[in-house]
Amino acid sequence: MLSLDTWADIAEMNPILSAMEADVTALLVNRVGHARGSSPAEYYLVPIDECYKLVGLIRTHWRGLSGGPAVWGEIAGFFAALKDRSGHA
């Protein structure tokens, strides 16, 4: 979790975040495959329900210590659908 000071700094640098409604909208960041800095992470403003959907997907498909290939395919599909709905290629 971010501290409130850190969030305030991020929001100041990204005015679009002021459009978020508390407990309704979330900033969802896809860093899967991006954590090593090879390409930029993807950011989405989504209804909080999308976050719960992602958590449910992970809990349903996770196997073993690393999750297994099925869960990573499901996560990739989840973010691909978000990207398609957002209209960005």
Rosetta constraint file for C-alpha pairs under 8 A:
AtomPair CA 2 CA 6 HARMONIC 6.12 0.50
AtomPair CA 2 CA 7 HARMONIC 6.28 0.50
AtomPair CA 3 CA 7 HARMONIC 6.30 0.50
AtomPair CA 4 CA 8 HARMONIC 6.06 0.50
AtomPair CA 5 CA 9 HARMONIC 6.32 0.50
AtomPair CA 6 CA 10 HARMONIC 6.32 0.50
AtomPair CA 7 CA 11 HARMONIC 6.02 0.50
AtomPair CA 8 CA 12 HARMONIC 6.04 0.50
AtomPair CA 9 CA 13 HARMONIC 6.45 0.50
AtomPair CA 10 CA 14 HARMONIC 6.18 0.50
AtomPair CA 11 CA 15 HARMONIC 5.89 0.50
AtomPair CA 11 CA 16 HARMONIC 7.74 0.50
AtomPair CA 11 CA 17 HARMONIC 5.61 0.50
AtomPair CA 11 CA 18 HARMONIC 6.75 0.50
AtomPair CA 15 CA 19 HARMONIC 7.91 0.50
AtomPair CA 16 CA 20 HARMONIC 7.84 0.50
AtomPair CA 20 CA 24 HARMONIC 7.66 0.50
AtomPair CA 20 CA 25 HARMONIC 5.36 0.50
AtomPair CA 20 CA 26 HARMONIC 7.01 0.50
AtomPair CA 20 CA 45 HARMONIC 7.57 0.50
AtomPair CA 21 CA 25 HARMONIC 5.25 0.50
AtomPair CA 23 CA 48 HARMONIC 7.04 0.50
AtomPair CA 24 CA 47 HARMONIC 5.82 0.50
AtomPair CA 24 CA 48 HARMONIC 5.37 0.50
AtomPair CA 25 CA 45 HARMONIC 6.55 0.50
AtomPair CA 25 CA 46 HARMONIC 5.55 0.50
AtomPair CA 25 CA 47 HARMONIC 4.55 0.50
AtomPair CA 25 CA 48 HARMONIC 5.15 0.50
AtomPair CA 26 CA 44 HARMONIC 7.99 0.50
AtomPair CA 26 CA 45 HARMONIC 5.63 0.50
AtomPair CA 26 CA 46 HARMONIC 5.37 0.50
AtomPair CA 26 CA 47 HARMONIC 6.11 0.50
AtomPair CA 26 CA 48 HARMONIC 5.43 0.50
AtomPair CA 26 CA 51 HARMONIC 7.61 0.50
AtomPair CA 27 CA 43 HARMONIC 6.89 0.50
AtomPair CA 27 CA 44 HARMONIC 5.72 0.50
AtomPair CA 27 CA 45 HARMONIC 4.78 0.50
AtomPair CA 27 CA 46 HARMONIC 6.50 0.50
AtomPair CA 28 CA 43 HARMONIC 5.82 0.50
AtomPair CA 28 CA 44 HARMONIC 5.13 0.50
AtomPair CA 28 CA 45 HARMONIC 6.30 0.50
AtomPair CA 28 CA 46 HARMONIC 6.86 0.50
AtomPair CA 28 CA 51 HARMONIC 7.37 0.50
AtomPair CA 29 CA 41 HARMONIC 6.76 0.50
AtomPair CA 29 CA 42 HARMONIC 5.71 0.50
AtomPair CA 29 CA 43 HARMONIC 4.59 0.50
AtomPair CA 29 CA 44 HARMONIC 6.42 0.50
AtomPair CA 30 CA 34 HARMONIC 7.79 0.50
AtomPair CA 30 CA 41 HARMONIC 5.75 0.50
AtomPair CA 30 CA 42 HARMONIC 5.10 0.50
AtomPair CA 30 CA 43 HARMONIC 6.42 0.50
AtomPair CA 30 CA 79 HARMONIC 7.42 0.50
AtomPair CA 31 CA 35 HARMONIC 5.42 0.50
AtomPair CA 31 CA 41 HARMONIC 5.17 0.50
AtomPair CA 31 CA 42 HARMONIC 6.95 0.50
AtomPair CA 34 CA 38 HARMONIC 6.04 0.50
AtomPair CA 34 CA 39 HARMONIC 5.72 0.50
AtomPair CA 34 CA 40 HARMONIC 6.38 0.50
AtomPair CA 34 CA 41 HARMONIC 5.68 0.50
AtomPair CA 35 CA 41 HARMONIC 7.74 0.50
AtomPair CA 46 CA 50 HARMONIC 6.38 0.50
AtomPair CA 46 CA 51 HARMONIC 7.83 0.50
AtomPair CA 47 CA 51 HARMONIC 7.54 0.50
AtomPair CA 48 CA 52 HARMONIC 6.72 0.50
AtomPair CA 49 CA 53 HARMONIC 6.10 0.50
AtomPair CA 50 CA 54 HARMONIC 6.23 0.50
AtomPair CA 51 CA 55 HARMONIC 6.29 0.50
AtomPair CA 52 CA 56 HARMONIC 6.11 0.50
AtomPair CA 53 CA 57 HARMONIC 6.14 0.50
AtomPair CA 54 CA 58 HARMONIC 6.22 0.50
AtomPair CA 54 CA 75 HARMONIC 7.47 0.50
AtomPair CA 54 CA 78 HARMONIC 7.34 0.50
AtomPair CA 55 CA 59 HARMONIC 6.12 0.50
AtomPair CA 56 CA 60 HARMONIC 6.00 0.50
AtomPair CA 57 CA 61 HARMONIC 6.19 0.50
AtomPair CA 57 CA 71 HARMONIC 7.75 0.50
AtomPair CA 57 CA 74 HARMONIC 7.24 0.50
AtomPair CA 57 CA 75 HARMONIC 7.62 0.50
AtomPair CA 58 CA 62 HARMONIC 5.58 0.50
AtomPair CA 58 CA 71 HARMONIC 6.25 0.50
AtomPair CA 58 CA 74 HARMONIC 7.94 0.50
AtomPair CA 58 CA 75 HARMONIC 7.42 0.50
AtomPair CA 61 CA 67 HARMONIC 7.46 0.50
AtomPair CA 61 CA 70 HARMONIC 6.54 0.50
AtomPair CA 61 CA 71 HARMONIC 4.97 0.50
AtomPair CA 61 CA 74 HARMONIC 7.83 0.50
AtomPair CA 62 CA 66 HARMONIC 7.89 0.50
AtomPair CA 62 CA 67 HARMONIC 4.36 0.50
AtomPair CA 62 CA 68 HARMONIC 6.50 0.50
AtomPair CA 62 CA 70 HARMONIC 7.67 0.50
AtomPair CA 62 CA 71 HARMONIC 5.49 0.50
AtomPair CA 63 CA 67 HARMONIC 4.56 0.50
AtomPair CA 63 CA 68 HARMONIC 5.41 0.50
AtomPair CA 63 CA 71 HARMONIC 7.74 0.50
AtomPair CA 64 CA 68 HARMONIC 6.61 0.50
AtomPair CA 67 CA 71 HARMONIC 5.91 0.50
AtomPair CA 67 CA 72 HARMONIC 7.25 0.50
AtomPair CA 68 CA 72 HARMONIC 6.96 0.50
AtomPair CA 69 CA 73 HARMONIC 6.30 0.50
AtomPair CA 70 CA 74 HARMONIC 6.28 0.50
AtomPair CA 71 CA 75 HARMONIC 6.15 0.50
AtomPair CA 72 CA 76 HARMONIC 6.11 0.50
AtomPair CA 73 CA 77 HARMONIC 6.13 0.50
AtomPair CA 74 CA 78 HARMONIC 6.13 0.50
AtomPair CA 75 CA 79 HARMONIC 6.35 0.50
AtomPair CA 76 CA 80 HARMONIC 6.03 0.50
AtomPair CA 77 CA 81 HARMONIC 6.13 0.50
AtomPair CA 78 CA 82 HARMONIC 6.39 0.50
AtomPair CA 79 CA 83 HARMONIC 6.10 0.50
AtomPair CA 80 CA 84 HARMONIC 6.17 0.50
AtomPair CA 81 CA 85 HARMONIC 6.15 0.50
AtomPair CA 82 CA 86 HARMONIC 6.10 0.50
AtomPair CA 83 CA 87 HARMONIC 6.52 0.50
AtomPair CA 83 CA 88 HARMONIC 5.95 0.50
AtomPair CA 83 CA 89 HARMONIC 7.06 0.50
AtomPair CA 84 CA 88 HARMONIC 6.55 0.50
AtomPair CA 84 CA 89 HARMONIC 7.27 0.50
